[in-house]
Amino acid sequence: MRVSTYFYLAVLALADLVVLYLGLLRLWTGEITGVDIRNKNNWICKITIFLTYTISDFSVWLIVAVTVERYIAVCHPLKASILCSVQRARMVTVSVFLILIATNSHFLWTVHVSDKSYLNESARCEAVPKHAFLLNQVWPWVDTVLYSFAPYILLFNLNFWIIKQVLSAKKCRTQLQHCTSGRNNHLQKRLPSEGCIKLTIMLLAVSFSFIVTTFPVNIYLILESLWKKESGLRLLARQALISTIAELLMYVNHCINFYLYCATGKKFRNHIEKLLCKFKKYRRSHSGYSMSNHHVTRVSFSTGRSSIRHCGNEIRLLTKKQMTRL
């Protein structure tokens, strides 16, 4: 059951890396070089937008999936061994990914690199004119529901029941410690284990951090729809500042999980420490091995030269003896 949870977390880590490379790295290089790679090619424009939306949604729904699994493990521990398997986790992951691919596939024909050279404007990756209303007016709300509102509702409800069950399980376990009857042993089996509770606390931190870091994006989208009715440089500057902060917090959601694991998971910290120690030992042994090989090479080279000198001296002595004999 824990193995399936770790499978979700491994896929989540890969999804977050892809989002950071496609989104944040592109923005960073664009600020430094002044060139947005999406504006260079029509297919790069389509594929990067399609993958960014799909993988970011996929990351969010992986958090929902692992929270559902935690709910089953904590609130229905007897069913966890059946419902929380690696095979089922793979099926859920593939199904969610395929659904999100189908949902965001319209970007492959609704966006393009516009050619506005006749207006003295540079090419931009933007909506195709006939699909502009869909992308600029309709899709932001669909994406907000898909990326935030629907996961919020599910996570709030699931986390509420998880926290309630964890607190009641701790209270019940302290009461059962003073009794050793068969009935109490049966009740203890129905309660989540200590390891399960610790893992649940770590995953609760992940789901709540998602809610906190992505909530400003939703507020910004609502305010943006109101700001479009007004104009002014001060309002545009304020809108750009809020947009930057909200977008930065959204990307924080995709890079904070490792630090949450370290902060809330003791086993995770121990495994990281062991991994770093093994890496240091490997580097030391590898560097020592290469230095010893270098030393052996130098010694063998020097002994080879000395043996050559020794053989040369012997040849000279033999020739001298032969000449004296002659």
Number of C-alpha atoms within 10 A of each C-alpha: 17 18 12 18 20 14 17 22 18 11 16 23 16 12 21 22 16 19 23 18 13 17 18 16 13 16 16 13 13 14 11 8 8 10 13 16 15 22 18 14 14 16 16 16 22 22 15 18 21 19 19 19 21 23 23 23 23 25 26 22 22 21 21 19 20 24 23 18 25 28 21 19 25 26 22 17 20 15 12 18 13 10 17 22 18 17 11 13 22 15 12 15 18 12 12 16 19 13 13 19 18 10 15 18 18 14 20 16 12 17 23 23 21 17 13 11 9 7 7 8 10 12 16 18 21 19 19 17 13 9 13 15 12 14 20 12 11 11 13 15 16 13 16 16 14 17 21 20 17 13 22 21 10 14 22 14 11 21 20 12 15 24 18 13 19 22 13 12 21 16 11 14 18 10 11 15 11 9 11 9 10 9 9 16 13 10 13 16 11 15 23 20 18 13 11 17 22 16 20 25 18 19 24 23 16 21 22 14 17 24 19 12 19 21 17 19 21 19 12 17 16 14 13 14 10 10 13 10 7 8 9 7 8 9 13 14 11 11 15 12 12 18 17 13 13 21 17 16 18 20 18 17 20 22 15 15 22 12 12 16 19 15 13 19 17 14 14 16 15 12 11 13 12 12 12 12 12 12 12 12 12 12 12 12 12 12 12 12 12 12 12 12 12 12 12 12 12 12 12 12 12 12 12 12 12 12 12 12 12 12 12 12 12 12 12 12 12 12 12 12 11 10 9 8 7 6
